[in-house]
Amino acid sequence: GFRYYVVGSCEFNSSKLNDIEFTLSYYYNKLEYIRFSSSVGKYVGYTEHGIKNAERWNNGPEVITSRGEKGRYCFRNAGVFTESALTKS
């Protein structure tokens, strides 16, 4: 069969917004074909299909939505994760 999946992640050293990086990677059959990174600020394609999608998504509402995820998802939860980890160690 074929496998398609998306992985979103937040990497951070502190709960400050500048120390957080949000990435959103799209995979097909274990091959990453496109990724959004908040440090780059746009989608980057790694295959022919990914490059075409990156061009389209970078000129549409998808890139604006993904840029907001760093603050909406990562920043909001970084404090919760940090506090939880520090109180249990």
C-alpha positions as CSV (number, residue, x, y, z in Angstrom):
1,G,0.0,0.0,0.0
2,F,0.8,3.7,-0.1
3,R,1.5,5.8,3.0
4,Y,0.9,9.5,3.2
5,Y,1.4,11.3,6.5
6,V,2.2,14.7,8.0
7,V,4.4,15.4,11.0
8,G,4.3,18.7,12.9
9,S,6.8,19.4,15.5
10,C,7.9,22.2,17.9
11,E,11.6,22.4,19.0
12,F,12.4,24.8,21.7
13,N,15.0,25.5,24.4
14,S,12.8,27.9,26.4
15,S,9.2,29.2,26.3
16,K,10.3,32.4,24.5
17,L,8.9,32.7,21.0
18,N,12.3,33.4,19.5
19,D,13.6,30.1,20.8
20,I,10.9,28.0,19.2
21,E,11.0,26.4,15.7
22,F,7.9,24.9,14.1
23,T,8.2,22.4,11.3
24,L,5.6,20.7,9.3
25,S,6.8,17.8,7.1
26,Y,4.8,15.9,4.4
27,Y,5.8,12.3,3.6
28,Y,4.8,9.9,0.9
29,N,6.0,6.3,1.2
30,K,8.6,7.4,3.9
31,L,10.1,10.1,1.6
32,E,9.8,13.7,2.8
33,Y,8.7,15.7,-0.2
34,I,7.8,19.1,1.3
35,R,8.5,20.9,4.5
36,F,7.5,24.2,6.2
37,S,10.0,25.6,8.7
38,S,9.3,28.7,10.8
39,S,13.0,29.6,10.7
40,V,12.8,29.7,6.8
41,G,9.3,31.1,6.8
42,K,8.1,29.2,3.7
43,Y,7.6,25.8,2.2
44,V,10.6,24.0,0.6
45,G,10.1,21.1,-1.8
46,Y,12.5,18.1,-2.0
47,T,10.9,16.3,-5.0
48,E,9.4,17.4,-8.2
49,H,5.9,17.1,-6.8
50,G,7.1,18.9,-3.6
51,I,8.7,21.8,-5.5
52,K,5.5,22.4,-7.4
53,N,3.4,22.3,-4.2
54,A,5.9,24.6,-2.4
55,E,5.6,27.2,-5.2
56,R,1.8,27.1,-5.0
57,W,1.5,27.0,-1.2
58,N,4.0,29.9,-0.8
59,N,1.8,32.1,-2.9
60,G,-1.4,31.1,-1.2
61,P,-3.1,31.2,2.2
62,E,-1.3,28.0,3.3
63,V,2.0,29.8,4.1
64,I,0.2,32.4,6.2
65,T,-1.6,29.7,8.1
66,S,1.6,27.8,8.7
67,R,3.5,30.9,9.9
68,G,0.8,31.4,12.6
69,E,1.2,27.9,13.9
70,K,4.4,28.7,15.7
71,G,2.6,31.1,18.0
72,R,-0.8,29.3,18.1
73,Y,0.4,25.8,18.7
74,C,4.1,25.8,19.8
75,F,4.2,29.0,21.9
76,R,0.9,28.2,23.7
77,N,2.1,24.6,24.6
78,A,5.8,25.2,25.2
79,G,5.1,26.7,28.7
80,V,2.9,23.7,29.6
81,F,5.5,21.2,28.4
82,T,8.4,23.0,30.1
83,E,6.6,23.3,33.4
84,S,5.5,19.7,33.3
85,A,9.0,18.4,32.5
86,L,10.6,20.6,35.2
87,T,8.3,19.6,38.0
88,K,8.7,15.8,37.3
89,S,12.6,15.7,37.0
